[in-house]
Amino acid sequence: MKLLKFIGSYFQVRIQRPFTQEVLGTLVIGAIMYWHAQTQNLFGEIIRVSGVLNNFELDEVFGLLFITSLGFIFIIYRRTSYLKKEISRREKAEIEIKKIAFYDSLTGLANRDLCKEKLEQIITKACTQNFKIALLFIDIDNFKGINDSFGHSYGDELLRQVAVRVSLELREEDVFSRISGDEFVIVIDKYKNRESISVLCERLLSSVAKSFILNDQSAYVSLSIGVSEYPSDGSDAEELLKQADTAMYQAKSEGKNTYKFFSNDIRKLSERRSRVCLNLRQALLNRELSVVYQPVVDVQTSKIKGAEALVRWNNAELGVVSPDEFIPIAEEIGMIGAIDDWVLINACRQNKQWQRESLDFIVMSVNISASHLNSNRIVDSVTRSLTSSELNPIYLELEVTETSMMKDVDVAIKCLEQLKNIGISLALDDFGTGYSSINYLRRFKLDRLKIDQSFIKNIPSSEEDMLTTNTIITLANNLNLAITAEGIETIDQLNFIKSTVCDSIQGYYFSKPISANEFRMLLSTSYMQQGQTVVR
């Protein structure tokens, strides 16, 4: 009976202290297993123990063992249930971890790491089975403009919608990944020929051509696509990605909304671009930049009334690099603001120097890049340049393009108003190549329109260009804006402009962009011989 009382007290402990319950049960079973291991005769050992413990009866010992066994079974069951739940929880956690590690949380597509892993697997398979692979590197054109204009939440929604549209054009076995911000990669294996990839690229371009609805607002984007092929363009994932990326940048440089296959020519262009980029970073420090000036001539008097300051770059390794080549690169690498500032202050100082030499007082025109205009730094830059050079603001004109102002109209209007308050004049450069409406022209409070040379070069052979030029001149005149025609190269073009109300012209007919010393001589000649045609 003492043993039964012991069992009762034992269960009370179990109920009150569950952890002790498991420990005691484990100890009892452990002891029994130990006895069994030592004696190899568990039943005989129980008889022997009951004989030694004469205070306990044999049936009580068996009762204790039975109850302990039930407890042990219960413990095993509970532990098994717990283990099942724990295993299930850990499996779910591993799935989530894998999802975070290998999938893009925004679009649900494979990320860069998983893309490279799958691409390497496909390359290994292609090597053994002898088939080709095409890799498409996709970038969304003007995505930054969407983010800046609408906000990042709109940008995220645009990425999701682009991913959906592109997915609909792909096969189930194709690998589609988002590898960074607005960059996607598609891996196509076992395709028929290059023409089939071209057809796919065309479908992808068409798929995003229609407007995207972002919170009830319409937005338009396009794609630039670069294509590399295995094994001709690379033997591993990293190389294929690099070559496709290079081809994609070439597509962007050729106007965007297109696709390019990687080639040796593109490789050379890429290598050239890398060299330009590397050397351009040191151009200001090494004093490799210079400013040249092109005269702006009065239509009626042929007298120099202004100058446009233009930057030039002469590098020891690359030689003379065209502005058409290095200016876009400067914008991409974030150097254009520094270059704009450098040209601005040097142009202001040069104009002031000519004034001190008692030459004609002319208006100096300086081009401002889109990124500089929209950074709100331009106002401080202009103020510093005018103060440093002691130039009167009325002799400075800033030229901005339609594209730069339309990137963020509200920011541009605010910035232009601040510049007008300083006292400088504002000109809209390359007018006719963008998409400014009359309403925007009024809001920007401009002083001058510059007709793009693309409309002038075919005059008088193109009646359409003559009509377009006349229309632009009439529009500017009705808005009380001064007008400059760029790109005058022939006497016929000059005579046509003279027949209009255009007040000033510039172009190779009068002079190419020249150094400050050469311009000083022209300015002196113009001053000495007023009303005479400037010598080319």
Helices and strands as residue ranges (DSSP letters): H 2-16, H 18-39, H 42-52, H 58-102, H 112-129, E 133-141, H 143-150, H 152-167, E 175-180, E 183-189, H 194-207, E 212-214, E 217-219, E 222-230, H 237-253, E 258-261, H 264-280, E 289-298, E 304-315, E 319-321, H 323-332, H 336-356, E 363-367, H 370-373, H 378-389, G 393-395, E 396-401, H 402-406, H 409-422, E 425-431, H 438-444, E 448-451, H 453-456, H 463-478, E 482-485, H 491-498, E 504-505, H 516-528
